[in-house]
Amino acid sequence: MQSFVFFASTSKATLLIKGLGPIPIVHSILVFAYISRLNFNANSYGSLANK
């Protein structure tokens, strides 16, 4: 399930990159932050569900 969430987030991030234009460094930072936030949310939810 988590890998599916990660895959979905990366494909959204790719679409986001294509929409933003030619600034790869900014894209990398934005995508990294976006994916990190999603992974953190997924981990928090998982740990809450496990308790």
N, C-alpha and C positions, 0 to 999 in steps of 0.2 A: 504493500500500500504506500509506504513512504517513498519507494523508488518511483512509483507512479506519480506521486505529488511532485517529486523532483523533476521528472520528465516533463510534466505539464508546465512547471514553472520555467524550465529551460526553453521550451518551445515558445512560451509567451515572451520570454526575454529576447529570443531571437527575432520575433515579430516586432518587438519594441525597438530593437537595434535597427532593423530595416527601416522603421518609420522615422527614426531620429536623424539620420544623415551621417556624414563622414567624420565622426570624432571618436575614433576607436578607444582612446584612453578613458574618456568620460563614460563611454558605453561599458567598458570593462568594470569600472568602479560601480556604476549604477546596477549592472547585472549582478555583480558580486554581492552588493548590499541587499538587493532584492531577493536573491536566492538564500542568502544567509538568514534574512528575516523570516522567510518561509520555512526554512529548516528549523529555526529556533521555535517558531510557532508550532510546527509539527511535533517537535521533541517535547515541548511543554504540554501539549495536549496528550501525547502518549504517556508521559509520566503521571499526569493527573488521572488518566484512565486506568493506569496500573494500580493506583492506590486503592 
